[in-house]
């Protein structure tokens, strides 16, 4: 077992309210009593200052009006003297000397064990941390907490991504009853291209049919005009031929009249009949003019007859070809395909429905992909959550298995310390003091001393319990307590010992 220390002699001069105090504690529980402001707490502060130095120094260590100050602690194996700010640690014969006296004192001095009431003043979480450190599980709990914090940090963006994916999934509305596979739009488009090609060919055939119909109409019109020409030419030729003999007959009579007028004119000249001669000459001239005109008309009629005969002959020669042309045009028109169109509106509707269905299937596929992403992300988050829960279980197990100063009566959580299920902050002051002593003792410092600045809450039963605890653990307790009887413990008055009831 490591070296342990106890104070076998104490003295202090001019420290805080103390003038001159010195004594050798005789019992496990040394009680420093007296009225208020008589130096009880100053004795305990002197011990703390002797060990802790600057970190335990009060604001005004030296008694008002004094010139010097000294505290001496005889620990058996060494003597500690602190004079003002000067520290001297003298080892007993055969004991090790330290090059740094304060470091030596720090190695045997535990502030929490020194003043157990400090534990009651801590926040609940600080109490829990102090107890976890005492039981040796704090490092493990911190390791688990650090791992949980890392997993929590890693899980946070994953959970955010899960929520984002869930929101996106919820925003995608998918129709029921969709086919398993997408509809082949390309097959519909191919059918539509084929229908369009048929329609283009049908349109071209319709245009050609219309052209052939026009050609047939033109041929029939030409045939009609040709036949009309034949009919009109034949009729006019017939009239001209019938007119020609009559004209010849009239011209013959005119010539006969002219022949008849000639002797008459001669006779009139001979008889010298001027009036008659003039009349006959006029008649001769008129007959000559008429015959000339009729002769010219006869010539024209002959030319007309010759011309019409040529026209009629030519028309008769081409009549068959005109009939043949009409017949061929009719055959071409009748044999030309009509060009039946295919209704593509149904294909357009089918394609539109297919595209709509396929878009819905794409949405369903997108949603399924997002659901899979969410599942994978949720699995990541769940893995981290399970790891965190497992660590929480490890923490509960470690806390449950931790060896507590008061056994099963004392439990610790992350947030507080419980005594028999009651939070420390709700315990009475006496029970808090005893708990602080138990925890201080459990810290097992080298200096086997516990200081209680305010012991007024401890009654006879709790004092007896405190003495038993100190005896069992080989500890000593110095306790300041207001008591003006002068019959309890070391009674102080005005910074000095007036009665030492321990002796």
RASUL-V602053 format. One record per helix or strand. SS is the DSSP state (H for helix, E for strand). FROM is the first residue (numbers start at 0). LEN is the number of residues. Records with the same first field share a line. If there is no record, write none. Layout:
BEGIN
SS=FROM-LEN, FROM-LEN
END
This chain:
BEGIN
E=4-1, 8-5, 14-1, 19-4, 28-6, 61-1, 69-5, 77-6, 85-6, 114-1, 409-3, 416-3, 421-2, 446-1, 448-4, 475-7, 489-4, 495-5
H=39-17, 100-8, 110-4, 116-5, 123-12, 137-34, 184-87, 273-62, 344-57, 406-3, 423-3, 428-14, 459-14
END
